[in-house]
Amino acid sequence: MAVLREVTPEALRRYPDPECIALRSAIARSEGLSVGQVFVGNGSDEVLAHIFQGLLSSSDSLITLDITYSFYPVWAALYGLQLTTEALREDFSVDVNRLSAQKDSILLANPNAPTGRALDLTDIKRLVDSNPDRLVVVDEAYYGFGAESASTLLSEAENLIVTRSFSKSHALAGLRVGYALGSASLVEGLTRVKDSFNSYPLDASAQLVAAAAIQDGKWLRESSQVVIENRVKLTGALLDLGFEVCPSSANFIFVKHPDHEGRVLFEHLRENNILVRRWEKEPITDYLRITVGTEKECAALIQCLAEKCAP
Ligand SMILES: Cc1ncc(COP(=O)(O)O)c(C=O)c1O
């Protein structure tokens, strides 16, 4: 906020740096990469859209998971790409053997959304190494809440691209900044697509604030730790009410109750002004995705669910 308050009229009168050098340098330094390995965009949604358009072609086929971020099929349809899906196991884990046996390019959210489950780095490495000719995109929008990052594999892998967001662990969704980490040639390809679409997707104030946020590693660690601690407490309280809780490395948890329909619990919470997410889609119709809130918000949620589910 201090950086935002100091944005000068002069900084806004001029066009911003189209190459976002200061921000990309700050990200590169924090990851031990070169500036040429960092691409930034207007939210990681925009970065992912450029990956679909610029790094995949209609002759490639792309595989993702059957339960994952709902925007992936939208981009595939928009850019005319074939998208197939690999079914998750009943516990929402990924069968890495089956996935690596496919020849398609791979797109994974890690941790996955809406399940919150994360793949280990060794599994991601297997997917990357099993076929150097395919692109592996790891969407780390929920990076910072406990999952291992695939960015450490970038020094050896030319076919890997990792996307990140400032919207979740940095708590800056309104700023609209996301980024990708990859080889210099993949980043150069993304840059050409971006320059053909909009040379200035990041405004001057967003570039300044995001660079300051990246440098404030202490704040990121401390605030993510609070979310992790609240997630552990919330999980315990929901288990006490009889819920099944999918292991989460994100800032939300995915839960269902064996004796109560998801729709009924969703509506009961909504009547009490508590909003959670639910999908009218098998096999997850009975699941609720609950954001890990403050201690007070979590207590209100538990009190409300106890009215229906107390043993
Ligand atoms: C898995 C996943 N990827 C990407 C995004 C996009 O994030 P943003 O565009 O805010 O960076 C989201 C947002 O909810 C998400 O859940």
The ligand as a MOL file (V3000), in Angstrom:
LIG
                    3D

  0  0  0     0  0            999 V3000
M  V30 BEGIN CTAB
M  V30 COUNTS 16 16 0 0 0
M  V30 BEGIN ATOM
M  V30 1 C -6.4260 -23.0710 -10.9480 0
M  V30 2 C -6.5090 -21.6140 -11.2790 0
M  V30 3 N -5.6850 -21.1150 -12.2050 0
M  V30 4 C -5.7070 -19.8070 -12.5280 0
M  V30 5 C -6.5840 -18.9260 -11.9060 0
M  V30 6 C -6.5900 -17.4940 -12.3560 0
M  V30 7 O -6.0670 -16.6090 -11.4150 0
M  V30 8 P -5.7540 -15.0940 -11.7600 0
M  V30 9 O -6.1950 -14.8260 -13.1690 0
M  V30 10 O -6.5020 -14.2950 -10.7730 0
M  V30 11 O -4.2550 -14.9610 -11.6110 0
M  V30 12 C -7.4510 -19.3990 -10.9330 0
M  V30 13 C -8.4010 -18.4850 -10.2750 0
M  V30 14 O -9.2650 -18.8160 -9.5190 0
M  V30 15 C -7.4240 -20.7770 -10.5990 0
M  V30 16 O -8.2480 -21.2900 -9.6880 0
M  V30 END ATOM
M  V30 BEGIN BOND
M  V30 1 1 1 2
M  V30 2 1 2 3
M  V30 3 2 2 15
M  V30 4 2 3 4
M  V30 5 1 4 5
M  V30 6 1 5 6
M  V30 7 2 5 12
M  V30 8 1 6 7
M  V30 9 1 7 8
M  V30 10 2 8 9
M  V30 11 1 8 10
M  V30 12 1 8 11
M  V30 13 1 12 13
M  V30 14 1 12 15
M  V30 15 2 13 14
M  V30 16 1 15 16
M  V30 END BOND
M  V30 END CTAB
M  END
